Amino acid sequence: MVRPLQLPFIARRRTSTIAPTALACVALMLAASVGGSFQRWLARDHGPREFDGFRQVRIKTIQAQLDQVEGPYIVIMGDSHAERLYLSSLCGLPVVNAGMSGATLGDVLDLSRAITPRRKASALLLSVGTNDIWVKRAPETDHAENVFRAGLAALKARLVMWTDHRALAAIPPVASHQEKQFPRAAAERYSGMLARSCEPRSCIYLDLFAEAQRPTGPRSAFSDGVHLRDYAGFVRARERELCLGLGLESRT
């Protein structure tokens, strides 16, 4: 004799058994997805992400200059502070400017992977971090700091093919009315991470633009509250120290 009333009971038993298993599978899939996304950001397993049109042009320009430079040379790399630093020479060597406005540390890492120098530079000056401490990117969180720290390690490993000598610049100050957007406390903390990533003998750390907070005369040191009017002037003032730290002779 068939007992139809047992069927709902069996269905309920199956549902109660399957549901927790299905939820566990979904949780594992979500965890794997989040973890995988972070690992892909850090390792860039599939190469650098696509840049927008402006940055694609900038990358091609940098590559073209690297292909043309003859003899020993120095690279300036990083964000808009690097791109706006005009120096035809440094430590008596020609300069290739590989700065890219708006770049975060992750963008600079991508840039270093998208471009291949024909031969190693005598030295590389890196300015990065301002766009990472922008308040919209929540720089005060542990996650943001961990990502920045991991990015520094990945960039250091990548730059081995670019040069044997690196100089890391502290994050430049901003005008007081811009500190809500680029807080000084975050700049100091992230600059500290830059300093600690610098190993002896092959890397130096300098606060090249600290004097911008104490401008002399009626003219402000800042052009727009974030960028400086005369990056080259600050670097020239510390050129001898910079060149000696890189093992290069200053010819100024």
Secondary structure, DSSP 8 states (H G I E B T S, - for coil): ---TTHHHHHHHHHHHHHHHHHHHHHHHHHHHHHHHHHHHHHH-TT-S----HHHHHHHHHHHHHHHH--SS-EEEEESHHHHT---SEETTEEEEEEE-TT--HHHHHHHHHH---SS-BSEEEEE--TTTS-GGG-TTSHHHHHHHHHHHHHHHHHGGGTBS-EEEE------GGGTTTS-HHHHHHHHHHHHHT--TTTEEEE-TTGGGGS--SSS-SBSSSSSBS-HHHHHHHTHHHHHHHTT-----
